[in-house]
Amino acid sequence: MTKKAVVLASGGLDSTTCIALAKSQGFEVYAMSFDYGQQHNAELDAVKRIVKKMAVKQHEIIKFSMDGIAQGSALTNSEIEVPDYQGDGEIPVTYVPARNTIFLSMALGWAEVLGAQDIFIGVSEVDYSGYPDCRPEYIEAFANMANLATKAGVEGNKLNIHAPLSHLSKAETIQLGLKLGVDYRLTVSCYRADHEGRACGQCDSCAYRKKGFIEAGVEDPTPYY
Amino acid sequence: MTKKAVVLASGGLDSTTCIALAKSQGFEVYAMSFDYGQQHNAELDAVKRIVKKMAVKQHEIIKFSMDGIAQGSALTNSEIEVPDYQGDGEIPVTYVPARNTIFLSMALGWAEVLGAQDIFIGVSEVDYSGYPDCRPEYIEAFANMANLATKAGVEGNKLNIHAPLSHLSKAETIQLGLKLGVDYRLTVSCYRADHEGRACGQCDSCAYRKKGFIEAGVEDPTPYY
């Protein structure tokens, strides 16, 4: 029987690489995305194109309102401006409280229903914005909790949280993805992308992505406005 | 400054007791409920009455679709029948995959935005349905993960997950709540409650609740249909 994996898919560079990686490892991919009032909605358009092109088995978009939570982040509160890249080591205003925890929890529920024991998330602790929920020790703690939370875990079917990009730089992720045939033109990373999915080139996310293509020594296919 | 607490509020007996308990401990209560397609929607009507009566500071209802997850449980899939109480030690079909993890994750996000370091959840490992995400070791693992997930945790403002009913029987919870002035007539526990919030008296949840009132030696105020 083919192994199933739930892959968190944002439409960005990292999660798209995760889809390709999970497929290359023989998993049947169930992609999960979220419509949580993010301002950069171009990413949802992108992810729909990506899952179609990459022929994932099933794509689920979970829509939820989180007004109370959303007000804390520039990504979801239009009154907080998304700043240009700061690089000062502080957790930036684009941090969405508990976002990866909420996403992984939903993925956990779906994995249990599907009978999947594997969840992929494209976080990295290299070339990232300093969000606490991107660190390996966080992923490990989540996996530990997940195995106590679920019927599957209790019955001995261990759930694995894969963060395969954890120790890769953006450049290494790009090189890996290109080897796996990822078409990065389809991906949108920008926090301020326009309706056509074109990038600003100035925000945190653009800064890391641009640097990644330069260091990888490949042409940046990103359309900028 | 008054301490803030996020309290998960389902409209049932346990979470309503938690609201009273958090208030008695001096917390300003922020109640959080979920509209996730549960069939027993009478609980949302109940929780609205409860938070009003108990004068909580703010009430947030998070609405989300979780079709893929929901199909796995009798509480959210109308094609699976909610059975009468079985009491056979198996995890019953009313188990919703990863439910408490999803709820606690959302509470975590809200707590961080509010600057709250305390979250209350009314789970108990006594007189319960055998759901894995009601056990103390699960709650402990969640708290550990939460402190690695969040900006607050990273900055040393420890988040506490309170499960104050964990070691109480239903009867002890009822006695505690009555001392704190909880009006249990307002609460709905039944998985098959009708539109007026009246209970079936036969499902798992009703069975534990009925037994609780009998053992507590107080009259059961629950309206049954």
Chai-1 contact restraints between the chains, C-beta under 6 A:
chainA,res_idxA,chainB,res_idxB,connection_type,confidence,min_distance_angstrom,max_distance_angstrom,comment,restraint_id
A,E60,B,G68,contact,1.0,0.0,6.0,A-B,restraint_1
A,K63,B,S65,contact,1.0,0.0,6.0,A-B,restraint_2
A,F64,B,F64,contact,1.0,0.0,6.0,A-B,restraint_3
A,S65,B,K63,contact,1.0,0.0,6.0,A-B,restraint_4
A,G68,B,E60,contact,1.0,0.0,6.0,A-B,restraint_5
A,G68,B,W110,contact,1.0,0.0,6.0,A-B,restraint_6
A,I69,B,G109,contact,1.0,0.0,6.0,A-B,restraint_7
A,I69,B,W110,contact,1.0,0.0,6.0,A-B,restraint_8
A,I69,B,V113,contact,1.0,0.0,6.0,A-B,restraint_9
A,G72,B,V113,contact,1.0,0.0,6.0,A-B,restraint_10
A,I91,B,K151,contact,1.0,0.0,6.0,A-B,restraint_11
A,P97,B,G109,contact,1.0,0.0,6.0,A-B,restraint_12
A,P97,B,E112,contact,1.0,0.0,6.0,A-B,restraint_13
A,P97,B,V113,contact,1.0,0.0,6.0,A-B,restraint_14
A,A98,B,S105,contact,1.0,0.0,6.0,A-B,restraint_15
A,A98,B,L108,contact,1.0,0.0,6.0,A-B,restraint_16
A,A98,B,G109,contact,1.0,0.0,6.0,A-B,restraint_17
A,T101,B,S105,contact,1.0,0.0,6.0,A-B,restraint_18
A,T101,B,A149,contact,1.0,0.0,6.0,A-B,restraint_19
A,I102,B,S105,contact,1.0,0.0,6.0,A-B,restraint_20
A,S105,B,A98,contact,1.0,0.0,6.0,A-B,restraint_21
A,S105,B,T101,contact,1.0,0.0,6.0,A-B,restraint_22
A,S105,B,I102,contact,1.0,0.0,6.0,A-B,restraint_23
A,S105,B,S105,contact,1.0,0.0,6.0,A-B,restraint_24
A,L108,B,A98,contact,1.0,0.0,6.0,A-B,restraint_25
A,G109,B,I69,contact,1.0,0.0,6.0,A-B,restraint_26
A,G109,B,P97,contact,1.0,0.0,6.0,A-B,restraint_27
A,G109,B,A98,contact,1.0,0.0,6.0,A-B,restraint_28
A,W110,B,G68,contact,1.0,0.0,6.0,A-B,restraint_29
A,W110,B,I69,contact,1.0,0.0,6.0,A-B,restraint_30
A,E112,B,P97,contact,1.0,0.0,6.0,A-B,restraint_31
A,V113,B,I69,contact,1.0,0.0,6.0,A-B,restraint_32
A,V113,B,G72,contact,1.0,0.0,6.0,A-B,restraint_33
A,V113,B,P97,contact,1.0,0.0,6.0,A-B,restraint_34
A,P132,B,K151,contact,1.0,0.0,6.0,A-B,restraint_35
A,P132,B,V154,contact,1.0,0.0,6.0,A-B,restraint_36
A,D133,B,A149,contact,1.0,0.0,6.0,A-B,restraint_37
A,E137,B,L148,contact,1.0,0.0,6.0,A-B,restraint_38
A,Y138,B,L148,contact,1.0,0.0,6.0,A-B,restraint_39
A,Y138,B,A149,contact,1.0,0.0,6.0,A-B,restraint_40
A,A141,B,N144,contact,1.0,0.0,6.0,A-B,restraint_41
A,A141,B,M145,contact,1.0,0.0,6.0,A-B,restraint_42
A,A141,B,L148,contact,1.0,0.0,6.0,A-B,restraint_43
A,F142,B,M145,contact,1.0,0.0,6.0,A-B,restraint_44
A,N144,B,A141,contact,1.0,0.0,6.0,A-B,restraint_45
A,M145,B,A141,contact,1.0,0.0,6.0,A-B,restraint_46
A,M145,B,F142,contact,1.0,0.0,6.0,A-B,restraint_47
A,M145,B,M145,contact,1.0,0.0,6.0,A-B,restraint_48
A,L148,B,E137,contact,1.0,0.0,6.0,A-B,restraint_49
A,L148,B,Y138,contact,1.0,0.0,6.0,A-B,restraint_50
A,L148,B,A141,contact,1.0,0.0,6.0,A-B,restraint_51
A,A149,B,T101,contact,1.0,0.0,6.0,A-B,restraint_52
A,A149,B,D133,contact,1.0,0.0,6.0,A-B,restraint_53
A,A149,B,Y138,contact,1.0,0.0,6.0,A-B,restraint_54
A,K151,B,I91,contact,1.0,0.0,6.0,A-B,restraint_55
A,K151,B,P132,contact,1.0,0.0,6.0,A-B,restraint_56
A,V154,B,P132,contact,1.0,0.0,6.0,A-B,restraint_57
